[in-house]
Amino acid sequence: MGSGSYDGIVGSSLYARWGRGFATALVQYAIRSTGDYDYRFANDLTWAGGPGYYLLMKDEFTLGLQAVVSGEYKRLDQFQGVAADDTGVTAVYLGPNSL
């Protein structure tokens, strides 16, 4: 069962490499509409990116390690025009990514 809303998602990603070093970046924005029962999910922005390095580069495989920072920002959802207090989020994460 869905919410009855229509959502549009737009985004882009970028990958750059020089020698064994590389970097990635991505961003995505979800545009939400009001659904059934007059509930509206808030629009949502997610993003991620960071530098990395290929530790091993063989004909059969590659092994890379990347430091990634990522996050999400979403305002409060609304139910019948009133903000739902526990639905917004601002989050930032930092950690490794293996490729």
N, C-alpha and C positions, 0 to 999 in steps of 0.2 A: 504494500500500500504506500503510495506516495503522498506528498503534501498537497498536490494539486497546483503547485506553482510551476512556472516556466523559468528556466535558468539559462543564462548565457555565460559561457566560459571563454575568456580570451587570455592569451599568454604568449610567452616567447622564451627561448633558451639560447645560450651562447656557449660555444666551446672554442677554446684557443689553445694551441700547442706550440712550443718552441723547444727543440731538443727533447730532453726527457721531462721537462716541466710542462704543466698544463693548468688551465683554469676553466671553471664552469660558472655559469650564472643562469638563473631562471626566475621568472616571475609569472604568476597566474592570478587573474582577478575573476571572481565569480559574481555575476550580477543576478540577483534574485528578485522574483516578483511575489506579490501577495497570492497565497494559495487558498485552499478550502478553509472554512471557519474563520476567515479574516486573520489568518496567521501569516506573518511575513518574516522569513528568515533574512537576516542582515547580509549585505554584500560581504565578501570575504577576499582578503589579499594574502597570498602565500608567496614566499620567496626563498631562495637558497643560492649558495655559491661559495667558492673558495679555491685556493691553490692546491695543486697536487704534484706528485712526482712518480714517474714510472720506475720502480725499483728493478724489475726484470723485463727485458724485451727479447723474446725468443720467437722463432718462426711458429712454434706451436701454441704459445700463450704469452700474455703480458700480465704483470702484476704491478698495480699502482696503489698508492696511498694518498688520500686527500684529506685535508682539514676543511670541514664544511660548517658554515654558519647558516642557519635557516630560521624562518619565523613565520608567524601568522598574525594577522590583525583582523578582527571582526567586531563590529559594534553590536549592540543589543538587538535581539529579535523583538518583534512587536506582535502582541495579541490584542486584536480589537483596538488598536491605536495606543496601547499601553506597553511600555518597555518591560520585557521579561528580564528581570534583574540578574539572573545567573547564566546568561547565554553569551555574553561578550567575552572576547579573549584577546590578549596581547601576549605573545610567547616568542622567545628567542632561544635557540638551541645551538650548541657548539659541540662538535665531535668529529671522529674519524669516519672515513668512508673507504672501503677497499674496492678496487676495480679488478 
